[in-house]
Amino acid sequence: MRTKMTATEAKIGAAGGILYGVISIVAWQLWACPSFPHIPHFPRMSASAATWAHWYVQHQDTKRLAGSLWALSVIPMVFFLSTLYTALRQAEGRRGYWSRIMLVGGILTEVSVVLFSLALLIAAYHPGKVSADVTYTMNDIFIVCAVPLGVGFMTMTAAIAVVVLKYGGLPRWIGKAALVVGVFQLGFQGSAWTDTGTFDGSGGFLGLYLPYGSSLIWFIAMGIAIARWASKAEAEQPGETGTRGARDSIAGGALSR
């Protein structure tokens, strides 16, 4: 018999989703702005190699910090995915087909974050000592990694929507929101085809702000929702025995409402 998720585990996973979103926002602010905090100001993808190399030389330390934070952000995301997979698998039952698809999509998302953080760290490592073309290429990889990132996240959210809307396990608004945010990820695909306009992966509305911004808001909202439902499950258990029972299992209770 499968062990059910405890309220503590749910809260840890919820905190992971919130932390991933917050850390990623701070990391992007550090990358996009000349100083922190500041209004975003950076070259477009269509800018020359020399322009990008000069920008990295000027802001080397903050870009290194951004890359380090993005790399660290995968740690809380691991706990978030574990909690999310457990909740969905318990709702779906023995088959677990869509729950596993969600997990694979989440892993692809994490791998993409690791790859683009690595590319950013290499671009910011010695921008004044290597050829401008090297820095330019690593920056391009950093930005274009959004393409597989969007695919992974879209796969994850599609599977979440199927499980939640068909089997429950989490509030229905989460399934509906997952569908919408998943569609937004298609904007990342523009990075593979253009370096100017609204699909510009370094600063276009459809190429960056809508898909990435909506995904980070979704992570934070998911974390808050799971934490609230876990707390509600504990509060609804009467007496000392019931409180212990809520700590032992929340699978079939408030999380599915």
Secondary structure, 3 states (H helix, E strand, C coil): CCCCCCHHHHHHHHHHHHHHHHHHHHHHHHHHCCCCCCCCCCCCCCCCHHHHHHHHHHCHHHHHHHHHHHHHCHHHHHHHHHHHHHHHHHHHCCCCHHHHHHHHHHHHHHHHHHHHHHHHHHHCCCCCCCCHHHHHHHHHHHHHCHHHHHHHHHHHHHHHHHHHHHHCCCCHHHHHHHHHHHHHHHHHHHHHCCCCHHHCCCCCHHHHHHHHHHHHHHHHHHHHHHHHHHHHHHHCCCHHHHHHHHHHCCCCCHHHC
